[in-house]
Amino acid sequence: MLKSKAMTPGSIVSLRILNGDELIARLLDSTAESVTLTNPMVVAVSEEGAGAIPWFALGDASVVNIKMTHVYSMVPAKLDAAEEYTKNMARIESNV
């Protein structure tokens, strides 16, 4: 039997939304109707490899609510991706 990592508030999660974007963010809350995230970043691929950029380039996306009808799938983020996300958020917060 496979063990699955729980997605509880505070977890770093990866979401695939219906437009094809893959997001990584910290989970604040999840209900049958919506998911609430903090500081979502979208996975982007460039010549240097994969990375993440803020999902909202010009808006305050510190807290984002997404309707579950727009979420294709949500899973716990891989450990290395979660660690990188956490480092990036710490770097961003220290520059504010």
MOLIN-V757387 format. One line per field, one symbol per residue. ss: DSSP state (h for helix, s for strand, l for the rest). psi: psi as a letter, one per 20 degrees, with the letter a starting at -180 (. if undefined). burial: b if it has 9 or more other ideal C-beta (glycine too) atoms within 8 Angstrom, else e. Layout:
ss: ???
psi: ???
burial: ???
This chain:
ss: lllllllllllssssssllllssssssssslllsssssssssssssllssssssllllllllssssshhhssssssllhhhhhhhhhhhhhhhhhl
psi: pppqpqnrpiqpqpqorhiiqpqprppgqprhhrppqqlqqppqpahiaqapqphohjrokhppppphiipgqpqqqqghgggggggghhgghii.
burial: eeeeeebeeebbbbbbbeeebbbbbbbeeeeeebbbbbbbbbbeeeeeeebbebbbeeeebeebebebeebeebebbeeebbebbbebbeebeeee
